[in-house]
């Protein structure tokens, strides 16, 4: 992991050096504040007022420079527009080509300006976070709300890149009009989805996406996947990701995610019947369903460690183990063995390659599409969760081939066996193993770039806020940063490659969030695992009815995430949503109890819906928070997903 200061150095534009937010100055001020408060010569109110004024001055300096540069770009575009109008009267191919190149040159300069905004916005967020950590005060909430909502807000220029969108639109429109298809009279405003897209416009849009920090559905889904996005990747990392990326390999990883979730939930409607047919109590279905999750705790670690060397071989091994496990599950009825049934489900858990799927997205997908890939991971999981029970509801038949029985309890195993066999064939034919040499070279380059390089980062936005030794160590663990005046420990920039080092990076807040995640998953699994037992006992529901109920619950996942990611998270703070959803889960669990003689279908359905939807909201917000506070040293390496899955289960 490259230290944040080193990344800033790589991206810094030297001729604009004096216009960056001065991190060094703010660091010194915060140290002075701490000393003054400690000896009692300064109160908190004065500190907050003085620091607010300092931030206002720094932002004003940056925004005025930004406005000046925008004006220069606008003047250049206006001059090119005059030349373009003249060419409409007397077209000249060579001059049109020169004009296109001139617009592209402006686009490249605008790209530099967007990088400038990106660096300052990241630095601003980080220093606000560090101030909150040092003084234990939610200064960020106060500062952003009072500045961002003001009619003359300068902060909006930094966080929302106000005005730059108009320049991007002008460049995009003119480049489109200058392309060589004179027969069309459509503009980008008439048909926004026109196939033409100039590379410089693509780069500008990618830069805007990185600068934009407002919550949206795609971002929310990506955080739901717990695949952490690096804020400021180095050029070397971006180039390495491009070399390692292969579209069909990504599709196969998403397909693996989908199939595994189908495999997990396809047996839920019939597991109680299967247990009863083998002479065990119907409630043993909870053990049968849960065995897969227990085995996954171990598989996530060894699969993630294996993915340090290869992605293809773990996926092949996973497919074979799942194929064998589902075959054992399907044959348990004919062999009349509950042991074979449980071992088959354990094999399915041992074949869980979700750690590899997450690792592939995190390490091999370029940053510009990693958000979409992460959202695809969550969407594939949600779709599989809905399709599993629905498919079980369709498998209502009974026949024999040779000595093997095919009925509603064994067909889920046979169908998944066939599914994993087809997947294994596709994997063998189309998957391309990414180069691990590129990743190793990057790690060596990062290691060889010694800590003394941070000494050059003393000017401008280049150093973290200096805290007390305890706070400083916490920040190093959280952000992978170090003070430029001291030698940075090599391990502070390297990924955590052991359970011990990974566990040490878990702060108390992270542990609390992991506990919340465990409890919400516990509630969801109880609801899903015992649904067939409860509904058949109290209401006499058939397998098809249970399957429809579970499929409907699964189909709520994406709509709930849309509402939370696009609307609710913009209206309320995350901790407010977290508390409200915890209360609603508790209410749903209480409503599911039988308090009177009559236990009705509406009571069960409503309580189940409240528990499931509230748990989904809680999961999304909790993982969104977790992706922000979990150490960046866990963003790559074995425990990027291995340790996360060890803690999070599915």
N, C-alpha and C positions, 0 to 999 in steps of 0.2 A: 504494500500500500504506500503510495507516494504521499509524503507529508503535505498538508494543505499549503504551507508556505512555499514549498518547492513548486507546486502547481501554479500558484499565483505568479511566481517568478517567471515561469515559462510563458504565461499568457500576458504578462505586463507589457504594455506599449511604452517604450522608453520616453518618446517625445511628449507623452501625456502624463508623465510621472507625477507632476505637481498637482494633478487634479483628482487623484484617487483619494478616498477617505484615508486619513492619516491614522493608521492603526497604532503606530508607535506612540504618538502623542496621547491617544486615548488610554493606552496601557499605563503610561506614566501617571495620568490623572487619576485613574482608578486606584493605583497604588497609593497615591497621596490621600485620596478619600479614605481608604482603609486605615491608613496610619492616623489620620485626623479623627476619625470616628473612634478608633481604639483608645486614643489619649483623651478624648472628650472635648476636643477643640472645634468639632464640627458636628452638626446634627444632620439627620437623614434628609430632612426637607430641603436644606440648602444643597446637599449633594445631588439630589434628584433634579433640582432646578438648574444647577450649574451644568450637570451632565446633559440635560435636555438642550440647553443653550449651545453647548459644544457640538452636539449631534446636528442641531439645526444649522450651525455654521458650516460644518463639514458637508452636509447634504446640499446646502445652497451653493457651495463652491462647485460641487460635482454637477448639479443640475444646470447651473449657468453655463458651464463649459459644454454640457450636453446640448443645451439649446443653441449655443453658438455653432456647434458642429452640424446640428440639424439644419440651421439656416444656410450654412455653406453648401450642404448637399442639395437643399431645395433650390438654391440659386443655380447650381450646376444642372439640375434636372430642367429648370426653366429654360436655360440656354439651349439644351439639347432639344427641348420641345419646339423651339423656334426653328432649329435646323430641320426637325422632322416635318414640320408644316411646309417648309420650302421644298423638301423632297417629294411631298405629295403632288406638287405641281409638275416637277420634272424628276421622275424616279431614276436613281442611279444605283446599280447593284453594289458597287464598291463602296459608295458613300453610306448606303444602308448597312452594310457589314461593319463599317467603322462606327456608325452610330450605335449599333447593337453592342459592340465592344466597349464603347464609352459608357453605356448604361450598365454593363456588367462591371466596369471599373468602379462606378458609383456604388454598385451592390457590394463589392468587396470592401470598400471604405465603410459602408453602412454595417457590414459584418463586424469590422473592428469596433465600431461604436457600440454594437450590441454586446460584444465581449466586454467592453468597458463597463457597460451597465450591469452585466452579469456578475463581474468581479466585485463591483461595489455593493450590489444587492446581497450577495452571499456574505461579504465582509460585514455588512450592516446587521444582518440577521445573527451572525455568529457573535459579534460584540455585544449585541443586546442579550443574547442567551448567556454569555459569560458574565455580564453585569448582574443578571438575575441570580446566577449561581453564587456569585461572590457575596452579594448583599441579602440574599433570601427575600427579594422583593420582586413582584411581577411588574417590573418596569416596562417590559415589552408591550404588555396589553395596554397600559396607559399611553405609552408613546405612540404606538401605531394607531390607536383609536382616535386620539386627539389630533394627530397630524394627517392621517390618511383621509379622514372625513371632512376636513376643512375645505372650503371653496377655493382657497389659494394654495392647495397642498403641493409642496415640493416633493414629499415622500412618494406620491403617486408616480412621479416621473421616474423614480428609481425602481420601485417595485412593480409598476404596471407598464413601463416603457411607453408612457403617453406620448403621442405624436409620431413615434417611429413607425407605427402601422401605416400611416398615410404615405410616408416615404416608400415603404415596401410596396404598397399598393400602386404607387405611381411607376415604380421600376417594373413591377410585374405586368402592369397594363401596357406600357410602352414596348416592352420586349415582346409581348404577345402580338401586338399590332405590327411589329417589324418582321415577324417570321414570314417565311416564304409560302404563304397560301393566299394569294391576293383575291381569290374568289369569295372568301368568307367575310361577312360584315359583322360577325359576332365579336363582342368584347368579353373580358373576364367577368363583367357585371351581368351580361345577358346569360351566360352559361358558366357558372363557377367551376364546374367539373370538366372543363375542356382538357383533353389528353395532353396538350402541350404543357411542359413545365421546364423552364430553364434551370440548369444546375445551380446557378447563383441564387435563384429564388428558393430552391429547395434548401440550400444552406441557410438562407435568411429565416425561413420558417422554422427550421430546426433550432436555430439560435433563439428565436422568439419563444419557442416551446420551453427551452431551458430557463429563460429569464422569467417566464410567467409562473407565478407561485400561487395563483388563486386555485382553490380546490375545484376539481372537476371529476366526473365519473371515471374517466380513464385513469387518472392519477390515484383515485381512491381504490380502484381494483388492483392496480399495481402494488400499492402498499398492502392490500389484503393478501397478496401472494407472498409477502415478506421477502421480496427480492429487492434489496436496498440499492437505490440509484446513487451513483457517485455524482457529487455536485459539479466538480470541475475536473474532468478527465484530462490526462495529458495527451498530446498529439500521438505519442508512441502507443498509448493504450488504445486510442481510437483506430489507428492503423492496424494494430494487432487484432482487434475485434473484427474488422472488415475481412482480414485474411482467414479468420477461423469460422466465419459465419457461412452457413449453407441452409437455404430456405427449406428444402425437403427434410433435412435433419431436424430443424425446428418443428416442422409439422409432425414428424414422427414422435418427437418428445411430447407435443400436445396431445397426440392421439394416444400415447401411452398413459398420460394423465387421465384422459377421458375413459379409457377401457378399465383402468384400475378403479376408478370411482364407480363405474357400472358393476365391476366385480365385487366391490364392497357391499353395495346395497341391493343387488339382484336377489340375494337369498333372504332378505329381511321378511318379506311377506310369507314365506313358506318354512322358515327355520323351525318354528314350533311344531308344525306337522311332521317335519323330518325327524326331529328329536323323538316325538311320540311313536313314530313308526319303528324306531330302533329301540324302543322299550325304555326310554328315558323320560323324565317329566318334561312337559312342554316348556317350562321355565328355563331349561338347559339351553334354549335358543340364545339366551343372553351370553352364555359362555361361548357358544359356537360363533356368534357374530363378533364378540369382543376378542376372540383368539387372534384374529387377523391384525387388529390394532396393537395387541401386545407384541406380536412378532415384528411389527413394523418399527417399534422402538429400537430394536437391535439392527434391523436391516438398513435403516437410514444412516447409521454410523459407518458400517462397512462399505455400503454402496458409495457414500460420499468420499471415503478414503480411497476407494478404488478409482473414482473418477479423477483423482489426481494424475493418473496414468492413462486412462482411456475412458471414453464415453460409450463406444460401440460394444465392447465386451461386457460391461455391466448390464446394458440393455438386453443383450442376447441372453445372458445368464438369467436375468429377471424373467424374460419371456418363457424360458424353458421351465424355471421353477414354478411359475404361475400355471403353465400348461399342465405340469405334473400335479400340482396342488388341486386344481379344479377337477382333474380326472379322478383323483382319490376321493374328493368330495362327492362326485357323481356315482362312484362305484360302491360307496359305503352302504347303500341300501341293499344291494345284491349280496354283499358280504356280511350284512347285518352287524356292522361294527361301528359303534359310536366313537371308538378310538380312531378309526380310519377317517371318520368325518372331521374330528377335531384336528388330526394331523394334517389333513388336506387344507383346512383353513389356516393353520400355522404356516404351511408352505406358501400359501397365498400372501401372507404377511411378510414372510422372509423374501418374497420376490418383489416387494414394493420398491420401485425405482423412482419415486417422486423426488427423492434427494438428488438423483442424477438429473431429473428434468429441471428442477430449480437451478442446479449448479450450471447446467448447459446454458440456460437463459442468462444467468448472472455473469458467466465467464466468456461466452462465445457469441452472444448477440450484440451487435453494435449499439451504442448508447442511444442513437437517434431513433431506434425502433424497439428499444428494450422495454419501454413503458407499454407499448402495444402488445409485445410478447408476454409480459407479466399479466396484463389484463386478459389475454388469451388463455393463460394458465388457469386463472380463476374461473373464467367462463367455461372452459372445458371441464373443470371439476364440478361446477354447478350443473352443467348439462348432464354429465354422467350420473350425478346424484339423483336427478329426476328420471333419467332413462332406465336406471337399474330396476326400481320397483315396477315401472310401467311395463318393462319387458317381461318381468316375472308374471304380471297379470295376463299376458298373452299366451304364456306357455301352459295352457290348460288342456293337456292330452295325456293319453296313457297307452303305451304299446311296448313291445319287446323286440329287440334284434339280437339274435343268438341268445345269450343268457343275461344281457344287460337291459335293465328297465329304464324306460324313458317316460317320466311322468312329471307332474308339476313340481316335485321336490328335487328330482335329479336333473331335469333339463337345464336349470340355471348353470349347473356345473358343466354339462356337455356343451352348452352354447358358448360359455366362456373359454372352454378348451379349444373349440374351433376358432373363436375370435383371436386368441393368443397365437394359434398356429398361423393364421393368415398374417397377423402382425409380424411374427418372426420372419416370414418369407419377405414381406415388404421391407423390413429392417435390413435384412441381408442384402437385398438388391439395391436399395436407394440411399441408405445412410452413408454419410461421408465423415470419417474420423477427423476431427479438427487437429491441427498441429499443436502439440504441447511444447514444441521447441520455442515457439514465439512467446508463450507465457513464461517459460524458464528464462529466456533472454531478457524479458522485461524485468523479472525479479532480480536478475544479476545486475542490470543497469541501475535499478533503484538502490540496490545494496552498495554498488560502487560509487554512487553519487553521495559522497560522504556528508556528514552532518555539518562540516564547516561551510557548506554552500549556503546554509541558512544565515550566515553572517551578512551576506549581501542583501538580506531581506529587511534590513532595519529601516529602509526608507519607504514611506507610504504604507499601503495596505499589505503588510508582509509578516506580522507577528501576532501570535495569540496574546490575549490579555494575561499578564503575569499574575498568578494567584499565589496563595500560600502553598507550601510544599504539598499538602494533602490535596488541595483543590487543583493544583497544577498537575499532579499525577492523575487525578480523575479525568481532567481534560485530555491528557495524553492518551488515556485509555479510550476515551469517548471519541476523539476526533483524529487521533494519529498525528498530533501536532507536538512541537517542542519549542522551547525558547531558543532564539537564535544565538544567545550568548553562552549557551551551555551545549555540551555534546549530547546529541540526541541518542538515546539508546536504540540500538539496531532493532530490537524486538518491538519498539513502539511503532515501527512502520511495516512490520511483517504480519501476515495473517496468523491467527491462532491455530496451531496445528496439534494441540493436545486438549483433552477434556479439562485438565487442570487449568491451563492458561485461558481456555475459553470461559470456564466458570468464573475465574477471577475478574473477567471483563463484565460480568453481570452485576450492575449496580442494584441497590435495594429497590429502586423504582421498576427496573426491568423484572426483578423477581416477583414483585407484586403483580405486574401485568401478566407474567407467565402463570401465576396462580389463578388470576381471573380467567385466563384462557382455558386452563385445566377445568375449572368449575363449570364454565359455560358448555364446554364439550361434554362434560359429565352429564349435564342436564339434557343436552341434545341426544346423546347416545341412549340414555334411559328411555326417552320418548320414542326414539326410532326402534330400538331393540325389542321393547316390550309391547309395541303397538299391536302386533298380531295376536299375542296372548290376551291382552286386555279386551280388544274388540271382539274376539271370538267368544270370550267368557261372558262378557256383559251384553253384547249386542248381537252375537251370532253372525258376524260379518264373514263373508267368504274371502278367499285369497284375492280374488279380483277386486273386491271392494277395498281391502287393505292396500293393495297395490295402487289403486287410484288415489287414495288418501295420501299415501307417502309421495307419490309422483307430484301431486298438487303442492305439497309442502316444498319439495325440491324446486318446483318452478317459481317459487317466491324469491329465490336467492338473488337472481339478477335484478328484478324490479326493486327489491328492497335496497340493493346497493346503488341503483340509479337514484332513488329518492334520497338516500343518505348522502351519497357522494356529490350530488348536484344541488341539493336544496338544504337539507337539515344541517349539514356540516358548515354551510355558509351562514346559517342563522344563529347557531349556538356554539359554544365552546365544546371541545372534545370531552372535557371532564364532565360537563353537564349532560351530554348525550350518554356518556359512560354510566353515570349514576342513574339516569332515568331508565336506561335499558336494563340495568341490574335489578332495579325495583320491579320492572315489568316481568322479568324472568321469574322473580320470586312470587309475584302475584299469579302468574300462569301455573307455577308448580303447586301453589296452595289450592287453586281452583280445580286442579286435576284430582284432588282427594275426594273420596266419597264421604260426605258428611251426613247424608240422610239415606233412607232406604232405597230411594230411586236414584240410579246413576244413568243419566240420559246421554244420548248421542250429541246434542248441542253442547252440553257441558264439556264433554271430552274433546270434541272438535275445536271449540273455542279456546279451551285451555291449551291444547296442543299447538294451535296456531299462534297464540300469544307467546308461548315458550320458544317456539322455533323462530318466529320472526324477530322477537326481542333478542334472542341469542345471536341471530345473524347480524343485527345492528351492533350488538356488543362486540362480536368478533371483528367486524370491519373496523370499528373505531379503535378497538384495542390493538389490532395489528398495525393500523395506521400510526398510532402513537409509538408502538414498539419499533417500527421501522425508522423512527426519528431518533430514539434515544439509545438503541442498541449500538454498541461500539462498531466503528467502521472497520476495525481489524477483523470483525466477523463477516465482512461483506465479500471476502474472497477466501479461498482455501477450503480445507476439509470441513471445518465447522461452520462455513457459510450457511449450509443447510443441514448438515449432519447434526450439529448440536441443536439448531433450532427445532428440527424435527424430533430429536430426542426429548426436548422439553414440551413440544406442542402436539405430539401425536400426529394426527392427520393434519 
